[in-house]
C-alpha cells in the first residue's frame, strides 16, 4: 500500500454545492450623463468615445507621460 493521497477526495476548498439556492446579486451602476464625444480618430486611439471614461493606466508598465 502507498501513502498516495487523492487530491480530489481531500481538499481545502470550501463546499460550493448550495450556491444554486442563493439569490442573485444586485448591481449598483451610477447614472452617467453624456456631455461630449471625441472625434473618431482620437476615440480609436484612446479606446473610448467618452472623455469621462478616459482613465489611462499609470501603473507599472503604463503609458502615462
C-alpha positions in Angstrom: 0.0 0.0 0.0 1.2 3.5 -0.8 0.7 6.7 1.1 -0.8 8.4 -2.0 -3.5 11.0 -1.2 -6.1 11.6 -3.8 -6.4 15.3 -4.2 -10.0 15.0 -5.3 -11.0 13.4 -2.0 -9.1 15.6 0.4 -9.4 19.2 -0.4 -9.1 22.5 1.5 -11.5 24.2 -0.9 -14.9 25.3 0.5 -18.0 23.5 -0.4 -20.0 25.4 -3.0 -22.7 22.8 -3.6 -25.5 25.1 -2.3 -24.8 28.2 -4.4 -27.7 27.5 -6.8 -30.2 28.3 -4.0 -28.7 31.7 -3.2 -30.3 34.9 -4.5 -28.6 36.8 -7.4 -26.5 39.9 -6.5 -27.7 43.4 -7.1 -25.5 45.7 -9.1 -25.2 49.4 -8.5 -24.4 51.5 -11.6 -24.3 55.2 -11.2 -26.2 57.3 -13.8 -23.8 58.7 -16.4 -24.5 61.9 -18.3 -23.5 62.4 -21.9 -21.5 65.7 -22.4 -19.4 65.5 -25.5 -17.6 62.9 -27.6 -14.1 62.5 -29.0 -13.7 62.7 -32.8 -13.3 59.1 -34.3 -9.5 59.2 -34.6 -9.0 60.3 -31.0 -11.6 57.8 -29.7 -9.9 55.0 -31.5 -6.5 55.8 -30.1 -7.9 56.3 -26.5 -10.2 53.3 -26.6 -13.3 55.3 -25.7 -15.6 57.8 -27.3 -16.5 59.5 -24.0 -13.9 61.8 -22.2 -15.5 60.8 -18.8 -14.4 57.2 -19.4 -10.8 58.1 -20.5 -8.9 56.7 -17.5 -5.4 55.8 -18.6 -3.5 53.2 -16.6 -0.5 54.8 -15.0 0.9 51.8 -13.0 4.0 49.8 -13.7 4.3 49.5 -17.4 1.5 52.0 -18.0 1.6 54.5 -20.8 1.2 57.8 -18.9 3.6 60.6 -19.9 
